[in-house]
Amino acid sequence: MLFFQDDRIKNYGKYIVPISIALIVFWFHYPWYSFDSCWYIGYIDFFTGESSLASWNPVRGFSYPLILYIAHVIKPGYIGLQIVLSAIYGVYCFYVLRFYYLIKGTLLQRPKIIEVVFINIVMFYSPMIWGYAHIALTEFVAATVFVIYLYVCYKFLLGCKDMNKTGEIIFVVKSSIILIFLWFLKQNYAIFVLGMLAVTYLLVSLKNRNVKCLINKALALILVTALWLSSIAMWNNLLSKSKIVETIVQDNEQSAGDTQSDESSLVAVQGVSTSLCLRYFSKVVVDGKYYGIVSGDNDETLEYFESSSDNSDIKWLLECFRENPKRLIRGFMDSYGLIAAIYSAPIINEDGSPRFQLGMVDRESLKEIWQGTSGSGAEEHYGLVYYHLSEMRDYYYEIDYRRELLQTIDSSVEKLDNYGYIAKENIITNIMSNDYIWIINMAVFSMMILSIPVLFIIGLVVSFRKKRFGNLITLLTVPSILYLAAHIYIGANIDRYAIPIYVVVKYIVVILTIYIINTIAKVKNEKTNNNTCI
């Protein structure tokens, strides 16, 4: 029997006290917005009936607009949004603690107050996490759902041997709902859930060492995938009936028809992967023949080679690796650096506003970043949290400066007035926006993202002695690696996309730190007891 059982919550104080304090601190500042936030707010019109579904831009899923609509129903404007964001933050805090208590229970250890305080400081009050919890974007919602699903999967893994058919079905239903929700929140989040589900089923199969179990788990994985694909088909069918998809296809066909080839020039091939790890490779057609071009850091042509007419991403990737593996690896490493926010320090304009260098690799910026003279990240440091908090030291009207940009999207500028407010400084915002604290936070962010492969190796090593804890690290790191690799491959080079797995990786480090400290203390106690006996 477990020393500490968290399945039945008997002491609500272990949740209520820390979460209440966290929510009080949360309310020291209201939401802030990026351009994408204002675009999302415009989607509320679809739920209120002010806009027809025929004008829905399929680039956006319905999950986050639905969350914003719920906030709008509670109270239109920033107060309703603040209530919903604080609720999401509260759920995040609850499952961070719940996961911790579950882990301590499986290790037959009593939770310690000092450990809970440590988790609170690192996971609740980190300026980056606290900041993203206030931003009207999808990243923190995804991070919250990731933590929830980590708890669900680990609990399933622990009880898999004694679980009945009903428990198996409930897990499949939970996984399907979470997968579908995250896909329609932002498509790339689905990679994490699929990876987590696959790893969970693999660990369960290895634990049972049963071919029948492996087959059952494979079928369950196929079922979840089928339900997910069915939901996508249903949504696309709904949009198709609203004549959105047809319009986009017609526009694309018309654009393609207007393209004329010139035998004396190089014409880019449509449909070839433009992923960031292939940033130094491109495919072109000359006189009906296909060629691959290898580029340098400054877009200069280094070499070219004959290529096939097959536009398959996998085949193109293999061709590039065969022709110039060093350049391909360089592209992968540069992509990793961009997502980890060690490149692309933004250029500051004369008016003090940042000009982003999205996707640009500035190797000279590395020295400035680690000296603390430049903020790392194209969006992370200046574009979102830091820049907003710094401006708030005087006063800052959140929506007003984006009015010019908002003219380019189909949303009512007048409606957005409800989301604007005068923000004044206070002790919490001053702490969160402190320059030195942010330099440390950005360094931690970069190191955490770069450490994911190392943490995976640590998990494998630990598995030889502590299988249960090693499985936990594996369960956390493998989906993070898949998520990161997918973003590198598709060219998602914005560092804020890594925030959901940053939360996961940070939690891994916290749990690993607690585990190491407890192990050292246990060894010392055993030595002391042995000496006493002697």
VENVENQUI-V693422 format. One record per residue. N is the residue number from 1. RES is the residue in one small letter. PHI is phi in radians with two decimals (NA if undefined). NEAR is the number of other ideal C-beta (glycine too) atoms within 10 Angstrom. D_FIRST is the distance of its C-alpha to the first C-alpha in Angstrom with 2 decimals. Layout:
# VENVENQUI-V693422
N_RES_PHI_NEAR_D_FIRST ; N_RES_PHI_NEAR_D_FIRST
This chain:
# VENVENQUI-V693422
1_m_NA_4_0.00 ; 2_l_-1.18_14_3.78 ; 3_f_-1.11_11_6.42 ; 4_f_-2.26_14_8.64 ; 5_q_-1.87_12_8.52 ; 6_d_-1.80_21_12.09 ; 7_d_-1.13_9_12.52 ; 8_r_-1.94_5_13.88 ; 9_i_-1.38_11_16.21 ; 10_k_-1.74_8_16.65 ; 11_n_-2.06_8_18.74 ; 12_y_-1.22_8_21.57 ; 13_g_-1.08_8_23.34 ; 14_k_-1.19_18_21.41 ; 15_y_-1.83_16_23.20 ; 16_i_-1.09_11_26.35 ; 17_v_-1.11_12_27.75 ; 18_p_-1.15_19_27.72 ; 19_i_-1.23_21_28.70 ; 20_s_-1.08_12_31.45 ; 21_i_-1.10_14_32.90 ; 22_a_-1.10_23_32.82 ; 23_l_-1.23_15_34.67 ; 24_i_-1.08_11_37.23 ; 25_v_-1.12_16_37.99 ; 26_f_-1.02_21_38.17 ; 27_w_-1.36_12_40.94 ; 28_f_-1.28_14_43.17 ; 29_h_-2.55_21_44.60 ; 30_y_-1.57_17_45.38 ; 31_p_-1.13_23_45.16 ; 32_w_-2.25_25_47.43 ; 33_y_-2.36_24_48.72 ; 34_s_-1.81_18_49.83 ; 35_f_-1.05_13_52.43 ; 36_d_-1.09_15_49.77 ; 37_s_-1.04_24_48.31 ; 38_c_-1.15_21_51.70 ; 39_w_-1.13_20_51.95 ; 40_y_-1.05_21_48.63 ; 41_i_-1.04_26_49.87 ; 42_g_-1.10_23_52.88 ; 43_y_-1.30_21_50.69 ; 44_i_-1.04_22_50.06 ; 45_d_-1.02_19_53.51 ; 46_f_-1.21_17_52.22 ; 47_f_-1.46_16_49.87 ; 48_t_-1.51_12_52.53 ; 49_g_1.55_7_55.08 ; 50_e_-1.35_11_57.41 ; 51_s_-2.18_17_57.04 ; 52_s_-1.50_12_57.14 ; 53_l_-1.04_12_54.44 ; 54_a_-1.11_11_57.32 ; 55_s_-1.76_13_57.33 ; 56_w_-1.16_19_53.61 ; 57_n_-1.47_13_53.27 ; 58_p_-1.15_13_50.73 ; 59_v_-1.07_8_49.82 ; 60_r_-1.77_18_47.45 ; 61_g_-1.43_21_44.59 ; 62_f_-1.69_17_44.01 ; 63_s_-1.09_19_40.53 ; 64_y_-1.27_21_41.71 ; 65_p_-0.99_23_44.93 ; 66_l_-1.14_17_42.89 ; 67_i_-1.08_20_40.82 ; 68_l_-1.14_21_44.15 ; 69_y_-1.17_20_45.54 ; 70_i_-1.04_16_42.69 ; 71_a_-1.09_24_43.52 ; 72_h_-1.13_20_47.17 ; 73_v_-1.17_13_46.49 ; 74_i_-1.07_14_44.68 ; 75_k_-2.93_14_47.66 ; 76_p_-1.02_15_50.08 ; 77_g_1.79_18_50.25 ; 78_y_-1.26_21_48.15 ; 79_i_-1.19_15_46.52 ; 80_g_-1.07_20_44.90 ; 81_l_-1.14_26_43.85 ; 82_q_-1.08_20_42.41 ; 83_i_-1.08_14_40.30 ; 84_v_-1.20_21_38.84 ; 85_l_-1.09_22_38.33 ; 86_s_-1.19_18_36.55 ; 87_a_-1.13_15_34.27 ; 88_i_-1.09_16_33.42 ; 89_y_-1.09_24_32.87 ; 90_g_-1.12_18_30.54 ; 91_v_-1.10_16_28.46 ; 92_y_-1.01_25_28.45 ; 93_c_-1.06_25_27.25 ; 94_f_-1.06_19_24.47 ; 95_y_-1.34_20_23.03 ; 96_v_-1.09_26_23.55 ; 97_l_-1.21_22_21.33 ; 98_r_-1.09_18_18.79 ; 99_f_-1.14_22_18.58 ; 100_y_-1.08_23_18.22 ; 101_y_-1.11_19_15.30 ; 102_l_-1.12_22_13.52 ; 103_i_-1.12_22_14.43 ; 104_k_-1.08_23_13.34 ; 105_g_-1.12_18_9.80 ; 106_t_-1.20_19_9.78 ; 107_l_-1.58_17_11.41 ; 108_l_1.02_10_8.97 ; 109_q_-2.16_17_12.13 ; 110_r_-1.43_9_13.49 ; 111_p_-1.05_18_16.30 ; 112_k_-1.96_13_19.69 ; 113_i_-1.04_8_22.79 ; 114_i_-1.10_10_24.99 ; 115_e_-1.21_19_23.01 ; 116_v_-1.10_17_23.22 ; 117_v_-1.09_11_26.93 ; 118_f_-1.05_16_27.44 ; 119_i_-1.10_21_26.04 ; 120_n_-1.02_18_28.22 ; 121_i_-1.13_11_31.31 ; 122_v_-1.34_17_30.96 ; 123_m_-1.70_20_29.71 ; 124_f_-1.72_22_31.32 ; 125_y_-1.95_16_34.55 ; 126_s_-1.07_20_35.72 ; 127_p_-0.93_20_39.34 ; 128_m_-1.24_23_39.07 ; 129_i_-1.17_22_35.95 ; 130_w_-1.07_21_37.28 ; 131_g_-1.18_24_40.64 ; 132_y_-1.16_23_39.59 ; 133_a_-1.14_24_37.65 ; 134_h_-1.65_25_41.11 ; 135_i_-1.52_21_43.03 ; 136_a_-1.37_24_43.90 ; 137_l_-2.42_21_42.81 ; 138_t_-1.44_24_40.10 ; 139_e_-1.04_21_38.39 ; 140_f_-1.28_23_36.02 ; 141_v_-1.05_25_35.17 ; 142_a_-1.09_25_34.22 ; 143_a_-1.06_24_32.14 ; 144_t_-1.12_22_30.21 ; 145_v_-1.17_24_29.63 ; 146_f_-1.02_27_28.63 ; 147_v_-1.11_23_25.84 ; 148_i_-1.05_19_24.70 ; 149_y_-1.23_22_24.79 ; 150_l_-1.04_25_22.90 ; 151_y_-1.10_20_19.98 ; 152_v_-1.05_20_20.43 ; 153_c_-1.19_25_20.69 ; 154_y_-1.18_21_17.77 ; 155_k_-1.16_17_15.44 ; 156_f_-1.12_21_17.17 ; 157_l_-1.09_19_16.79 ; 158_l_-1.19_19_13.00 ; 159_g_-1.82_12_12.78 ; 160_c_-1.11_20_16.01 ; 161_k_-1.20_9_15.08 ; 162_d_-1.75_7_13.74 ; 163_m_-1.42_14_16.33 ; 164_n_-1.56_8_19.28 ; 165_k_-1.10_7_22.89 ; 166_t_-1.07_8_22.84 ; 167_g_-1.08_13_20.21 ; 168_e_-1.08_15_22.42 ; 169_i_-1.16_12_25.48 ; 170_i_-1.07_14_24.14 ; 171_f_-1.12_22_23.36 ; 172_v_-1.10_17_26.90 ; 173_v_-1.12_12_28.41 ; 174_k_-1.05_16_26.77 ; 175_s_-1.09_27_27.90 ; 176_s_-1.15_20_31.37 ; 177_i_-1.09_13_31.84 ; 178_i_-1.13_23_30.86 ; 179_l_-1.08_24_33.04 ; 180_i_-1.14_22_35.99 ; 181_f_-1.05_20_35.73 ; 182_l_-1.21_27_35.73 ; 183_w_-1.06_22_38.54 ; 184_f_-1.48_20_40.70 ; 185_l_-1.42_23_39.76 ; 186_k_-2.87_20_41.09 ; 187_q_-0.97_13_41.21 ; 188_n_-1.21_17_39.96 ; 189_y_-1.21_27_36.54 ; 190_a_-1.12_22_35.76 ; 191_i_-1.03_19_35.61 ; 192_f_-1.12_26_32.40 ; 193_v_-1.15_26_30.63 ; 194_l_-1.07_22_31.95 ; 195_g_-1.13_19_30.90 ; 196_m_-1.10_27_27.36 ; 197_l_-1.12_26_27.09 ; 198_a_-1.11_18_28.61 ; 199_v_-1.14_20_26.39 ; 200_t_-1.05_26_23.20 ; 201_y_-1.13_25_24.49 ; 202_l_-1.15_17_25.59 ; 203_l_-1.13_22_22.26 ; 204_v_-1.11_22_20.62 ; 205_s_-1.14_19_23.46 ; 206_l_-1.16_13_23.13 ; 207_k_-1.19_16_19.42 ; 208_n_-1.47_15_20.28 ; 209_r_0.91_8_23.64 ; 210_n_-2.38_13_25.24 ; 211_v_-1.11_9_28.74 ; 212_k_-1.08_9_28.20 ; 213_c_-1.11_17_25.26 ; 214_l_-1.07_16_27.59 ; 215_i_-1.12_11_30.37 ; 216_n_-1.06_16_28.30 ; 217_k_-1.22_22_27.15 ; 218_a_-1.12_14_30.78 ; 219_l_-1.15_12_32.01 ; 220_a_-1.11_18_29.58 ; 221_l_-1.10_18_30.87 ; 222_i_-1.11_10_34.41 ; 223_l_-1.12_14_33.78 ; 224_v_-1.06_25_32.61 ; 225_t_-1.08_17_35.62 ; 226_a_-1.13_11_37.93 ; 227_l_-1.11_16_36.88 ; 228_w_-1.11_19_37.45 ; 229_l_-1.12_12_40.85 ; 230_s_-1.14_12_41.79 ; 231_s_-1.14_17_41.22 ; 232_i_-1.13_15_43.45 ; 233_a_-1.09_11_46.09 ; 234_m_-1.13_10_46.03 ; 235_w_-1.15_16_46.49 ; 236_n_-1.11_13_49.24 ; 237_n_-1.14_11_50.88 ; 238_l_-1.11_14_50.88 ; 239_l_-1.18_19_52.48 ; 240_s_-1.09_14_54.85 ; 241_k_-1.13_12_56.08 ; 242_s_-1.51_16_56.77 ; 243_k_1.12_14_58.94 ; 244_i_-1.49_19_57.04 ; 245_v_-1.05_15_56.16 ; 246_e_-1.06_12_59.68 ; 247_t_-1.14_13_61.22 ; 248_i_-1.13_14_59.20 ; 249_v_-1.06_11_60.03 ; 250_q_-1.09_11_63.70 ; 251_d_-1.11_10_63.76 ; 252_n_-1.13_11_62.20 ; 253_e_-1.12_10_64.67 ; 254_q_-1.16_9_67.54 ; 255_s_-1.12_10_66.48 ; 256_a_-1.16_9_66.17 ; 257_g_-1.22_8_69.61 ; 258_d_-1.41_7_71.18 ; 259_t_-1.36_9_70.13 ; 260_q_-2.00_6_73.11 ; 261_s_-1.54_11_72.96 ; 262_d_-2.16_8_75.40 ; 263_e_-1.10_9_76.12 ; 264_s_-1.58_7_77.10 ; 265_s_-2.17_9_73.84 ; 266_l_-1.64_14_70.16 ; 267_v_-1.94_13_68.27 ; 268_a_-1.16_12_64.48 ; 269_v_-1.46_16_62.70 ; 270_q_-1.39_11_60.67 ; 271_g_1.65_10_57.15 ; 272_v_-1.40_20_56.38 ; 273_s_-1.00_19_53.18 ; 274_t_-1.95_14_53.79 ; 275_s_-1.08_22_50.38 ; 276_l_-1.19_23_50.31 ; 277_c_-1.18_23_49.39 ; 278_l_-1.85_24_52.72 ; 279_r_-1.07_23_54.51 ; 280_y_-1.69_21_57.02 ; 281_f_-2.26_26_57.85 ; 282_s_-2.57_20_59.81 ; 283_k_-1.96_24_61.49 ; 284_v_-2.34_17_65.08 ; 285_v_-2.17_17_67.79 ; 286_v_-2.31_15_71.37 ; 287_d_0.93_7_74.07 ; 288_g_1.42_8_71.49 ; 289_k_-1.86_10_69.55 ; 290_y_-1.75_18_66.05 ; 291_y_-2.32_15_65.35 ; 292_g_-1.81_22_62.38 ; 293_i_-2.00_17_63.12 ; 294_v_-1.79_18_61.26 ; 295_s_-1.88_17_61.59 ; 296_g_-1.61_11_61.40 ; 297_d_-1.10_12_59.79 ; 298_n_-1.83_5_62.81 ; 299_d_1.17_9_63.05 ; 300_e_-1.33_7_65.82 ; 301_t_-1.40_11_66.09 ; 302_l_-1.62_12_65.21 ; 303_e_-2.90_12_65.73 ; 304_y_-2.44_16_65.68 ; 305_f_-2.58_15_64.96 ; 306_e_-1.22_10_65.57 ; 307_s_-2.25_22_62.72 ; 308_s_-1.47_12_62.06 ; 309_s_-1.45_10_62.63 ; 310_d_-1.23_12_59.08 ; 311_n_-1.61_14_57.22 ; 312_s_-1.09_13_53.76 ; 313_d_-1.06_16_51.50 ; 314_i_-1.12_9_49.86 ; 315_k_-1.14_12_53.25 ; 316_w_-1.13_22_54.65 ; 317_l_-1.09_17_51.76 ; 318_l_-1.15_12_52.39 ; 319_e_-1.07_21_56.11 ; 320_c_-1.13_24_55.58 ; 321_f_-1.17_15_53.32 ; 322_r_-1.17_10_55.90 ; 323_e_-1.38_17_58.80 ; 324_n_-2.66_19_57.38 ; 325_p_-1.07_10_53.76 ; 326_k_-1.11_10_54.18 ; 327_r_-1.24_20_55.21 ; 328_l_-1.16_22_52.34 ; 329_i_-1.13_12_49.80 ; 330_r_-1.07_16_51.64 ; 331_g_-1.10_22_51.27 ; 332_f_-1.10_18_47.51 ; 333_m_-1.15_13_47.16 ; 334_d_-1.14_23_49.40 ; 335_s_-1.12_27_47.34 ; 336_y_-1.06_21_44.17 ; 337_g_-1.12_22_46.02 ; 338_l_-1.14_29_47.16 ; 339_i_-1.19_25_43.71 ; 340_a_-1.44_23_42.38 ; 341_a_1.13_27_45.28 ; 342_i_-1.81_27_47.08 ; 343_y_-2.11_27_50.27 ; 344_s_1.02_26_52.46 ; 345_a_-1.11_24_52.99 ; 346_p_-1.21_25_54.95 ; 347_i_-1.45_12_58.64 ; 348_i_-1.64_14_59.50 ; 349_n_-1.25_9_62.59 ; 350_e_-1.07_5_65.40 ; 351_d_-1.45_5_64.09 ; 352_g_1.60_9_60.72 ; 353_s_-1.46_13_58.85 ; 354_p_-1.46_18_56.80 ; 355_r_-2.01_10_58.06 ; 356_f_-1.24_15_55.23 ; 357_q_-2.00_16_55.53 ; 358_l_-1.04_13_53.05 ; 359_g_1.42_17_52.71 ; 360_m_-1.66_16_55.03 ; 361_v_-1.72_20_54.08 ; 362_d_-1.94_19_55.60 ; 363_r_-1.17_11_54.99 ; 364_e_-1.22_9_57.01 ; 365_s_-1.25_20_54.62 ; 366_l_-1.03_15_51.90 ; 367_k_-1.11_10_53.75 ; 368_e_-1.13_14_54.34 ; 369_i_-1.07_23_50.72 ; 370_w_-1.33_15_49.30 ; 371_q_-1.48_9_52.11 ; 372_g_1.42_14_51.04 ; 373_t_-1.63_11_54.47 ; 374_s_-2.55_20_53.35 ; 375_g_-1.48_23_50.43 ; 376_s_-1.45_26_48.62 ; 377_g_1.70_29_47.92 ; 378_a_-1.29_25_50.25 ; 379_e_-2.10_20_48.37 ; 380_e_-0.97_29_45.44 ; 381_h_-1.49_26_47.35 ; 382_y_-1.79_23_50.51 ; 383_g_-1.21_22_50.33 ; 384_l_-2.14_25_47.40 ; 385_v_-1.21_26_45.62 ; 386_y_-1.05_23_47.74 ; 387_y_-1.09_21_51.11 ; 388_h_-1.13_22_50.30 ; 389_l_-1.16_24_48.89 ; 390_s_-1.11_17_51.82 ; 391_e_-1.15_18_54.32 ; 392_m_-1.22_21_52.70 ; 393_r_-1.08_13_53.80 ; 394_d_-1.77_9_57.08 ; 395_y_-2.74_10_56.70 ; 396_y_-2.65_20_55.74 ; 397_y_-1.63_12_56.42 ; 398_e_-1.01_23_53.67 ; 399_i_-1.54_20_55.42 ; 400_d_-0.96_11_59.06 ; 401_y_-1.25_11_59.28 ; 402_r_-1.76_18_57.88 ; 403_r_-1.02_13_60.49 ; 404_e_-1.11_9_62.64 ; 405_l_-1.17_12_59.81 ; 406_l_-1.18_18_58.80 ; 407_q_-1.14_9_62.19 ; 408_t_-1.53_9_61.04 ; 409_i_-2.10_15_58.29 ; 410_d_-1.49_13_58.57 ; 411_s_-2.47_19_57.17 ; 412_s_-1.38_14_58.95 ; 413_v_-1.12_15_59.60 ; 414_e_-1.10_7_60.35 ; 415_k_-1.12_17_56.93 ; 416_l_-1.21_21_55.34 ; 417_d_-1.03_12_57.13 ; 418_n_-1.15_17_54.40 ; 419_y_-1.68_23_51.91 ; 420_g_-1.55_17_54.06 ; 421_y_-2.85_17_53.92 ; 422_i_-1.57_10_55.09 ; 423_a_-1.72_20_52.34 ; 424_k_-2.02_12_52.75 ; 425_e_-1.23_15_51.09 ; 426_n_-2.63_12_48.57 ; 427_i_-1.09_8_46.45 ; 428_i_-1.22_16_43.47 ; 429_t_-1.15_20_45.70 ; 430_n_-1.17_12_47.56 ; 431_i_-1.19_15_44.42 ; 432_m_-1.14_25_43.17 ; 433_s_-1.78_21_46.62 ; 434_n_-1.06_15_47.24 ; 435_d_-1.02_11_48.85 ; 436_y_-1.18_8_47.04 ; 437_i_-1.11_13_43.61 ; 438_w_-1.26_22_44.51 ; 439_i_-1.07_19_45.70 ; 440_i_-1.12_13_42.32 ; 441_n_-1.09_21_40.48 ; 442_m_-1.20_25_42.66 ; 443_a_-1.14_16_42.16 ; 444_v_-1.11_16_38.37 ; 445_f_-1.01_25_38.64 ; 446_s_-1.08_24_40.75 ; 447_m_-1.15_13_38.59 ; 448_m_-1.11_20_35.40 ; 449_i_-1.14_22_37.05 ; 450_l_-1.26_16_38.64 ; 451_s_-1.53_16_35.42 ; 452_i_-0.97_24_33.55 ; 453_p_-1.07_13_34.56 ; 454_v_-1.14_10_33.66 ; 455_l_-1.11_19_30.14 ; 456_f_-1.09_18_29.78 ; 457_i_-1.11_11_30.91 ; 458_i_-1.03_17_28.50 ; 459_g_-1.05_21_25.64 ; 460_l_-1.13_12_26.97 ; 461_v_-1.14_12_27.31 ; 462_v_-1.10_19_23.81 ; 463_s_-1.03_16_22.49 ; 464_f_-1.20_8_23.85 ; 465_r_-1.89_8_21.57 ; 466_k_-2.15_15_18.64 ; 467_k_-1.06_13_18.53 ; 468_r_-1.12_14_15.91 ; 469_f_-1.24_19_17.84 ; 470_g_-1.10_17_21.09 ; 471_n_-1.09_22_20.37 ; 472_l_-1.09_28_19.85 ; 473_i_-1.10_23_23.24 ; 474_t_-1.09_20_24.84 ; 475_l_-1.05_21_23.70 ; 476_l_-1.50_26_25.36 ; 477_t_-1.50_25_28.45 ; 478_v_-1.05_20_29.75 ; 479_p_-1.06_26_30.45 ; 480_s_-1.14_25_32.03 ; 481_i_-1.13_15_34.28 ; 482_l_-1.09_18_35.30 ; 483_y_-1.07_26_36.06 ; 484_l_-1.14_24_38.13 ; 485_a_-1.09_17_39.93 ; 486_a_-1.12_17_40.85 ; 487_h_-1.19_23_42.37 ; 488_i_-1.13_21_44.31 ; 489_y_-1.21_17_45.63 ; 490_i_-1.46_18_46.75 ; 491_g_1.48_16_48.32 ; 492_a_-1.40_20_46.25 ; 493_n_-1.67_23_47.35 ; 494_i_-1.53_19_46.54 ; 495_d_-1.13_29_44.01 ; 496_r_-1.18_23_42.45 ; 497_y_-1.13_21_41.11 ; 498_a_-1.51_27_38.59 ; 499_i_-1.01_23_37.13 ; 500_p_-1.00_27_34.22 ; 501_i_-1.43_27_32.99 ; 502_y_-1.05_28_33.96 ; 503_v_-1.09_25_31.26 ; 504_v_-1.11_21_28.72 ; 505_v_-1.14_23_29.95 ; 506_k_-1.09_19_29.99 ; 507_y_-1.16_22_26.34 ; 508_i_-1.03_24_25.66 ; 509_v_-1.10_15_27.66 ; 510_v_-1.09_18_25.93 ; 511_i_-1.12_20_22.39 ; 512_l_-1.12_18_23.87 ; 513_t_-1.10_13_25.62 ; 514_i_-1.08_21_22.58 ; 515_y_-1.11_19_20.72 ; 516_i_-1.13_10_23.83 ; 517_i_-1.09_14_24.33 ; 518_n_-1.14_15_20.83 ; 519_t_-1.15_12_21.28 ; 520_i_-1.08_10_24.71 ; 521_a_-1.10_10_23.56 ; 522_k_-1.15_11_20.87 ; 523_v_-1.12_10_23.64 ; 524_k_-1.10_10_26.02 ; 525_n_-1.13_10_23.76 ; 526_e_-1.12_10_23.26 ; 527_k_-1.14_10_27.04 ; 528_t_-1.11_10_27.71 ; 529_n_-1.14_10_25.58 ; 530_n_-1.13_9_27.31 ; 531_n_-1.14_8_30.68 ; 532_t_-1.15_7_29.99 ; 533_c_-1.12_6_29.18 ; 534_i_-1.18_5_32.39
